[in-house]
Amino acid sequence: MPPIIGLTTYGYREKKTVSALYDHHYAIPKEYVDSVTRAGGIPLLIPPNENDWQALWPTLDGIIVTGGTDIAPQQYHGDGQNSQIQATAPERDAAEIALIQHAIAAKDKPVLCICRGMQVLNVALGGTLHAHIPAIREQDMHRDEKGLWTLHDCYVEADSQLAHIMGTKCVNTYSGHHQAVNHVVEGLQVVATAPDGIIEALTYPEHPWLIGVQWHPEKSAATDPTQQRLFDELVKAAENS
């Protein structure tokens, strides 16, 4: 039986999905599923429907906390009136924070946190976020002029678990976020940064396999082996968990 990898989905109001019959959907981009499938895992979508992940926990061999909308500022004592905060999904915040806290305590399954997922990882442990990168940087290199995808390099600590997995100290990444990790909570380790100093990857050394990346490896994993290796190694770790 191949490892079953749970992937958290968007909240049901988070993304507009084209349908003539339904207004709300639990969904994720196909690239996440494809990346897990290429790695030899079986993807299983986990909607943020209260704590359904708890019932699924014994079935899961590994977890991916996916990207998505902004975390509600109230989760990290931020400014709830900030006009730059995009649509939030409180039910997703609650479910994913609880899931990550449990995963850290249990230490029995590999976890990959992507973009929003890495921010959730930091917030779940008591860290904070920058609500809007343009407010702290003169130039925003993390989105294009329309707020969509851009490509930029990230520098990975040479002796880190992440560099060992990806096989490189510099990766070219797909980026589309406007928020970033601010205060890093004790226990997490910064292992990659962008040229402007924004934190791009975190690990939790006390956990056997817990990695957060601010970029989107699923976007280029089909053609970039350095990105696909994140999913390959997650699935390999899940086989042995």
N, C-alpha and C positions, 0 to 999 in steps of 0.2 A: 504494500500500500504506500504510495507516495505521500510525503508530508502534506498536511493540510495547513494552508497559510490563511489566516483570517485577515481581511482587509476592511478597515472601517470605511463607511460610506459617508457621503454628504448628508446633512440634515434634510428633511423632506421639503423645506422651503428654501433651501440654500441655493440651488441651481435650477434654472428654467430648462426643462427638457421638453422637446417638441412632441406634443401628443394632442390629438383632437378629442380624446376621451377623458384624460386625467390631467389634473392641475399640479399634483405633487408627486415626486418620485424620490426614492432612495437610490442613489446611483454613484458610480465612480467612472473615470475615464478608462477606456479599453486598454490603454498602455500599461496600467498597473497589472491587469489580469494577464496580458501577454508576457510581461516580464517575469511573473511568477511561473507561468506555464513553460517558458523557455528554460527556466532553471530546474524544471522537473517537479514543481509543486502543484498542488491542487488549490486554486483560489476559492475562498469562501467569504462572501460579503457579509459584513456585520453592520446592520443599521443601528443608529443611535436611538433605539427604541427602549428607553429606560436602561436596564442593565441586562439586556439579552446576552451580552458577552459572557456573563457569569455562567449561564446555562451551557454555553458553547465551550467554555474554557477546557473541560476535559477532552474535547474533540480536537482542539487546536494544537498544532505542533510549533507554530511560529506566528508572528503578528506583524502587520504593517499598518501603522497609523498614517493615513494619507493626508494630502494637502486639502486646502479648502478656504473657507471664509475666515474672517477675523475672530479671534477669541474675545469674548466680552471683557471689557476693561475691568469689570468688577471682580473678575477671577484673579487679577494680579494687582489690585488696588490702584488701577489706572483711572484716567479721567473719563467718566461715562458720558460727558458732554462734548468730547472731542469730535469735531465735525468730519474728521478724516476717517473715522471708524466706519468700515463697511458692514453690510448686513451680517448680523451675528446669528448663531444657532445655539441657544442656551442648552437645549437637550443634548446636543452633540458635545459641547464643552463638558457637561457633567459626566456623560458616559465615558468619554475618552480620558478625562482626568482620573476617574475611578479605575479604568482599565490599566492605565500606565502605573498608577500607584500599586495596584495589585501585582502587576508584572514585575515591578522592582522588588517587591517584598518576596514574591515566590521564587524568582531567579531560575525558573525551570523552562523558560521558552525564549528563543531569540526574538528580538524586537527591533524593527527598523522604523524610524520616525521621519517622515518626509515633509519638508516645508512647514506648513501649519503644525504637522505632527511633532517636529522638533521644538516648536514654540510651546506646544502643549506639554511636552516632556519637561521643559524648564519651569513652566507655570505650575505643573502638578507637584513639583518639589519645593515650590515657594519662590521661584525666580520671577523676574519682571520682563516686560517687553518695551521696546520703542514703538509707539503707536503708528509712526509715520516717518519713514526714512528721510524724505525731503525736509523734514523739520530739523534734522540733525546733520545733514550732509548738503553741501552746496550743489553737488551733482549726484543724481540718483542713477547709479549704474545697474540697478537690479530690475528695471523694467524699461521698455522702450517708451517713446513719446506718447503712445496711446495707452500705456499701462499694460502692455502685453509682453510676450516673451522677448528676452534678450539673451545673449551668450556672453559669459565672462569667465575668466580663470579664477580658480580657488587654489590656495596654497595649503597643502596638508603637512602636518607635522611628520617628519621622516620616520620617527620611531613609534608612531601610533598604530593601533589596530586598524584604523581606516586606511592608512597608507599601505599597510601589508596586504589588506584585502584588495584594494584597487590597483596595486602594483605601480603606483606613481606618487610623486610629491606635488604635482600640479595637474589639475583636471579642468577641462573646459565644460562649463555647466549651463544648463537651461535654467533661467531665473525669471520670476514674474511676481515677486512679493514686494509689498510696500511696508511691511513690519519686520522687526528683527529682535533677536534676543538682546536684552539690556543687562541687568544684573544676573550673573550666572550663579545659581545656588551651589552651596558647598556640596561636593560629591560628584558633580559633573565636571568634565574636563574639556576645555576648548581644544580641538584638534585640527581645525581648518578655519581660514579667514579669507575674505575677499581683499582685493587691492586697496579698498577704502577702509579696511579694518573691521567691517561688519562680520560678525561671527557666522560661520558657514557650516560648522559641524561640531557635535558634542558626543562624548562617550561617557559611560558610567562605569568606571573601572571595577566597582564591586559587583557588577553583574557580568556573567560570562559573555553575553553578546547583546549589547544594547547600544545602538548607534542612531544618532539624529543628524540628518543633513538638511540644510536650508534650501538647497536646490532641488530640481526634479530629475532624478536619474532615470525614471521611466520614460521620459521624453526622448532620450537618445540611446537607451539601452539596446535597441535592436541593431544599432550600427556602431556603438562605442563599447568595446569590451570592458573598459574601466568602470562604466556605469552598470553594465549587466552583472559584473562580479559581485556587486552589492546584493543582488537578488540570488545569485548562485550560492554565495557563502551563507546567506540567510537560510536557504533551503537545506544546504549541507548541515548547518548547525541544528536545524529542526529535525533532521534525520537522526541525529545523535542525542537529542534532548530527552 
